[in-house]
Amino acid sequence: MTEITTIIPPKAKKIPVKLKKHGDKRIDNYYWLRDRKNPEVIQYLEAENRYFEAQSAAYKSLENRLFEELKARIKQDDESVPVFENGYFYQTKYFKGQEYPVYSRRKGHLQAPEEILFDVNQMAKGYAYYKLTGIEVSPDNRYAIFGEDTTGRRQYTLKIKDLKTGKILDVQIKNTTGSAVWSNDNQYLFYTKKDPETLRAFQIYRHKLGDKPDNDQLIYEETDEIFDVFVTKSKSNKYLYIASFSTLTTEYQYLEANQPEGKFKLFAPRQRGVEYNLFHRNNRFFILTNKDNAVNFKLMTTSENKTGMEDWEEFIPHRPEVMLEDVDIFQDFILLQEREKGLNKLRILSEHEDFYLNFDEETCNIYAGYNPEMNTRKFRFIYNSMTTPSSVIEYDIDNWQKTILKEQEIPDGKFDKNNYCSQRLWVPARDGQRVPVSMVWHKDTDLSQTNPLLLYGYGAYGITIDPGFCANRLSLLDRGFIFAIAHIRGGEYLGRPWYEAGKLLHKKNTFNDFVDVAKYLIKQQFTSPNQLYAMGGSAGGLLMGAVINQAPELFKGVVAQVPFVDVLTTMLDDSIPLTTGEYDEWGNPNDKTYYDYIKSYSPYDNIAPKNYPNMLVTTGLHDSQVQYWEPAKWVAKLRELKTDNNLLLLHVDMDSGHGGASGRFKSLKDTARDFAFLINLKEQNS
């Protein structure tokens, strides 16, 4: 058992701020922590970091061992499967001891000389944080545009590299989403700019190669604050698309990529509640949509010259029991990604074929890979499960042959998939619904109430946390942990209705599901409250905050990563990045009905004088999605009101944002930190 050092935790000063809305008054004593320019704010965050270091010093050696374990499972010299696109084979490589990838290509065949496009290790020198994204090569293969972020705030600067000379042009386009698309004549780029304050992606610009960015033309501005925009290109390369999207609604505009100076045309006007996504082949568009109450989506089609919704024809009808998640269009067939009863499937459909790929494991995780070429009878997909590492597999339709192109290697020499077991449970929730739970454990773990069990959840935005393989997780499983994913409402594991039942005025279903799963696992003696742990990040961090307010007695420890915990105040402040676009997810608290509902579960507003579990809370100073002050305020208020002596630790990454540290090894330090916290708590019970 590891002894915990007794030191006094930081105490944030209280400066009461009155917040009024709908006749309701709230007092926020820690509102002042929002001002990152205030030296006292930085001093407080640094004091929390010192407290974290002091409290975790007793198990620092465990954290270091974990880091080395995690690092040993990464193949240091590694490379992706080459992808053929527009005459070149593209590849991503990692080299021993290096944090970042090297991007390269070979012309025509794999034996051709290798051309290094970007060595990110060189580009990242001198930066505490570095992210390169959105590499897009011009149709003539001469230039590549890319996005660069050196703060973690996801405000990317676009740059252009001349691949012939190796020089980066004297062009910097700041405050973008980090991606752009080329016109077919190689002369123009279309990109998306962000609002400098809210960071909402709201403007599409056209840049002419050789011009200064000051001369770039504004092509489209999205004035509705609940919508974001992006620009992309059809797989057929015939069309450029501008897409406006909110949580509930989509609208596309299109322009022939051969006519970049033309005017974009409206594909189909936005209708609230109607979502659609466009695909193109030959002279037809295919539309993945929920039109006409197709809650689990259907596929429709229309000709190029009749794009209005009234002209769309049904191609694959809506099926209430099957969610059509995604579509990939090829010249001779269509690849459909479907989900039924939580399990994802790949379906191949053409004029002469309609079949599903078969696999041995029922609960495997399958999804389409990157398939940029249309004129092929082969496609790639990714396969894994909770016990099986990930593989890139190529499927040949003509001979029904699967070929494994690459299997994830676990080079520590200890991994054997036969040492692990997995299971799916269906847990009864308090309202009669059944919540799926995916579990994995080491075969030598004796399933009983003495087991440490880590329960993970997210439950928002329709994002599904699939039961896939994670090499990092082995460090827990090999120490006797059971790992479980609660597929709670708010995600789409059971289709779009499962998402709808966990948002807006149904949001509490998300939290209730997680608590009910925890109670069930205890009742079935998979674990006990003294050995049950929980983890979630971002909206999953909101989940952590809500469940410990509702049922703190169920958990020994909780890790809340970049948690969205001050929901009400954030959703009332439309100057904060991403707020207005979130109204269709959480509700607009300017409406009293939503105000009252959000207030009833917002973790920060519902802290009470009672015992809470041991907690580790993480954040990044430059986080653009969940501002650092939310977890900082939450921890300060918890310190003030909680009645226990359990650990409450806040770790602030002063160099990064929402995604944590950059680099493949630096990010493992975050994982080792979180795992060490949990394992140390587990060892206290030994």
C-alpha positions, 0 to 999 in steps of 0.5 A: 500500500502506498502512503499519500503525502499529507500536504495542504491543497491549493485554495482558490480565493472567492470573489462572488459574481452574481449570475441572473437569468429568468429571475433565478440568481446564482453565485459563482465564487470562482468566475474570476478564474476565466481570465487567463491574462490574470497572473493570479489565475496562472499562479493558482493553476501552477499551484494545483500542478505543484499539489498534483506533483506532490501527491503523486510523488509516492507513486511516480515510480509506478507512473514511470514503469507504466510509461515504459510499458506503454512505450514498449507496445508501440512499434517504434519503426513503423509504417502505414500500408501504402495508399495509391492516389492520383499516380502516387503511393502515399505512406506515413512512417515512424522511426525509432525514438521520434515523436512525429510521423514522416510523410512520403510518396513514390511515383507509379510503383513501390520500387520508385525512389522515395520522396519525403513530403514532410518530416514532422519531427523537424517541423516540430522542433522548438515547439512544446506542442505541434500538430500538422494536419490536412495535407492535400496535394494538388491535382498535378502533384506539384504542391501540397497545402497543410495546416499547422497548429503550435498551441493546441487551440485548433486554430491552424495556419495554412501553408503551401509547399512546392514539392518540386523544389522542397520550399515552403511558399511565403504564404500563411493563412491564419485562423483556419480549420487546417484543411483546404481543397484544390480546384482541378486546374491547380490554380485555386484553393478553397479553405475555411476560416474561423471566427477569431473569438468563438472559433466557429468555422463560418467563412469559405475563402478562395485563394489563387496560387501566387497571390497574397492571402490579403487578396483572397476572396470571400466566397460564402459566409454562414450567418446563422450562428448555430451552423458551421461550414466546411469545404470539400471535394467529391471523390469523383473529383468533379465537384467542390462542396460547401457544407453548412451543418448544425446538430440537426440540419445540413445544407450543401452547395456545389460547384464544378471543380473545373470552374473554380471562378464560378458560383456555387449552386444550392443543392437543396435548401436547409430544412430544420431536422433534415440532415444529408450527405452527398456522394457523386458518381457519373452523372448522379448524386447519392444522398445519405439522409434522414429525410421523411423521418428516416431516423436511422437514415436511408440512401437516395439518388438524383440526377445532376440537374435535379437536386431539389429534395422533391426530385430525390428517389429512394435507393436504399429504404429506411429500416427502423432496425438498421442504422445506415452510418456511412457510404463509400461510392466506387465505380462499380459498387457501393460500400455501406457501413451499417449498424444493427443491435449495436454491431457494425457491418459492411455491406457490398451493393452493386447491380449484380451483388448484395452481400455482407462480409462475414467474421468469426467474432460477433462483437468485432469492430469493423469500418471502412478504411481510406479508399480514394480511388473509385475505379477499383474492385478492391477496397480496404477496411479496418478490423479489430475487437476488444481482444484482437489488435487492429488489421488493415484488410483488403477485400477483392470483390471478384474472388471474395478474397480477404487479404491482411495487408497489415496487423498491429504489432505489439512488440513487447513480446508478452501479448497473446490475444488468447489471454483475454476474454470479452463479453457483452451484457445487456443491463436493465435501466430504471425506465425499462430500457436495456443498456449494452455494456462491452467488457474485457479482462485477462483470462486469469482474472477471477470474476468476483466482487474483489475485482477492480473494474474501470467503467468508461462512458461518453454518451453525447453527439451521437458518437459511438464508443465502439468496443475496439482494441487498445494496447494501452489498456493491457496495462490495466487488464494485466493488473487484474482490472476489468475494462467496461464500456457503457454504451449509454444513451446519447451515443448511437450504438443502438441507432439514432433513436438511442442518441435522441433519447440522450440529448436535450430534455432527455439528457439525464437518461445518459447519466442514469444509464451509467449509474444503473450500469454501475449498480448492476455490475456491483449487484452481479459481483463483477466488482464492488464500490471499493473497487469500481472506477470511472473515466470519461473525457469532454462530454464524458467528463460531464458524465463523470461530474453528473454521476458523482453528484447523483451516486458518489458512493458507487465509485472508489475513484474517477478520472475526468479528462477535460470535463465539460462541467460548467454547462449552464454558464457556458451555454449562456455565454455565446462568446465562448467557442462552440457555444451557439452550435451546441444549442441543438445538443444541450438546449438553449438556456435562454429558454427557461425550460432548458435553463431549468433542466440544464441547471438540474444536472450541470455538475458545477451547479450541483456540487453539495456538501457530501463525500465524493470519490477520489478524483483526478481532473485534467485540462489544457490551458489552450483548450478551445472546446472545454475552456480550462476554467471549467475544470479549474472552477469545478475543482475549486468548488469541490475543495470548498464543499466536499466532506471527505478526505479523498484525493482531489487532483487537478493537472493542467497541461500549460502547453496543450489544448483539448487533445492533450500532448502532441507526439506519440510518446508524449501523449503516453505520459498522459495515459500513464499518469491516469492509469497510475492514479487508478492502480495506486487506488487499487493497491490501497485495497490490497 
